[in-house]
């Protein structure tokens, strides 16, 4: 029996609404102070594993028939509707490729000046992982899809 993992907009993590005054605020950057090269080598090996995926054909005639995620300046063309073998790092790029649209909501109609921006995330290129050789792969993908 095949174990497929579908990546689609419904699998994306929930986001809390933010006040309009906070749009564009950034978090502070945490510097790396201790590098663990063994962990980095293990992660590089994990990210180079080959996965089998399918990006479905698009119903939109304006969409290109080939999706091309890029990691560190290297492109990986993936043909829509065909089974493709790609490295995990390109699957991560697909999983992180999303678009966020906002809806303005006034929770209290008596306070019309207090507007909240409610986000909705959608994947740019939904895909299905047909085969992942690593048992930790499914959990890894689901964590990326739930992240913001």
Order of alpha helices (4+ residues) and beta strands (2+ residues): beta-beta-alpha-beta-beta-beta-beta-alpha-beta-beta-beta-alpha
